[in-house]
Amino acid sequence: DVRPWLGAANAFVLASTAVETFSNAALEAAASGLALVMTDIGGARELVGSEGRDWLVPPGDVGAMEKVLVRLASDPAALREVEATARKRVLEHFSTRQMDQAWCDLLWPEARRSAGFAA
């Protein structure tokens, strides 16, 4: 259970330099209300959306990561805004309800066609 660890954190940092398709750990962190600071690889852009692009840094750019973390540590209002944005994005786009609907939207036309109904 990672909830106690996430609850004790001020932000979630994912500094991957290798290809990462979509981070479930980052998704869980955002859902718990943590600000996401991530390297701009794999599914990071999809996860943070356009609202969170300021918190993505180039892979391997330690200076850029430091700059973002220092800004969040020194600006509580910015930290709260990033936290709220991350949580809102997860709830609107990656909740169980949203994911179930996306699967239904994808599979329903094929299921109807396979059963002999018009699309």
Disulfide bonds with the S-S distance in Angstrom:
none
